Amino acid sequence: MAKVLSREVCRGLAYLSPIFDQAPPDGIHLHFDKEADVMYLHFCGAKDASISEHTAGDILVEYDEDDNLVGYTILHVSSRLRG
C-alpha cells in the first residue's frame, strides 16, 4: 500500500536525492523501521547485499558479491528530518 508523505517529510528527505538519481529502472524498495530509526533502500531487481561500507554520515552503502551497488541503510532518520 502506498503512503503519502507530508511536504515537511519530503523536504527532510531531500538529502536522499543523489540516491534516488541512482535508482534502477525498476525503482527502489523503501522500508522504514520506526523502532530502530533506520531506513532501508534496496534497488529493485538487485541481488542481496553482501558488503556494507559505513560512511561518516551514518549511511551504509551496500554492495553485492560482485561489488555492484544494491542499496543503502540510513541510520538516525528522525534526526535528519528535524534539520
N, C-alpha and C positions, 0 to 999 in steps of 0.2 A: 504494500500500500504506500502510495506517495505521501509525503509530508510537506506541508507548506512552511517555509522558513520566513521569519519576520525580516523586515528591512534591516533592523539592528543586527540580527544574527548574520545576515548576508554580508553586511559591512565588516563585521568581526572576522568573517572567513575570507576576506579579500586577500590576505597573505597567501592563500592557497592557489591563487591564480596561476602561478607558474606550474603547479602540479596539474591543474586541470588542462593546461595547454599541452601537457604530455600525454593526455588520455588517448588510448587507442580508439579506433572506430566503434568498437562495441561498448565503450564507456567505462565508468568506474563504479564499482560496488562500494558503497559507503556504509559504515556501521559505527554508531556512537555508543560507547559503554559509559553510561552516566555515572555509575558507581565507581568505576576506575578512572573516570575523567579522561578517556582515551578515544580518539577517532581512528578508525581503520579504513584505509582506502586501498582497494585491490583492483588492479586493472582487469576488467572482464576478459576472459579467454586466456589469461596468463597462467603460467604454472604457479605452484605454491612457492613461497619464499623459502630459501634455504640459508641465506646470508643476510644479516642486517648490519647496517652501518649507523651508529649513533652520532648525530650531528650536534654541534654546540647549541642549537636551538631546540633541543629535546624533540627532534623528529628523527624517527628511524627510517632510513632509506632501505628498501627491501629488494633483494635480487634473487633470481632463481639459480639453480646449479650451473647454468651456462652464462652467468653474470649479466643476464637481461633484467632491466628494471621491471618489477612487478607490482610495486605499491609502496605505501608509506604508512607508518604508525605515528600519530601525533599525540604527544603527551601533554597534560595540563591544558586541555582545550578550553575549559571555562575561564581560566585566567586570561587567555588570548582574546576572548570575546568581550571582556570588560574594557580593554585598552583603547 
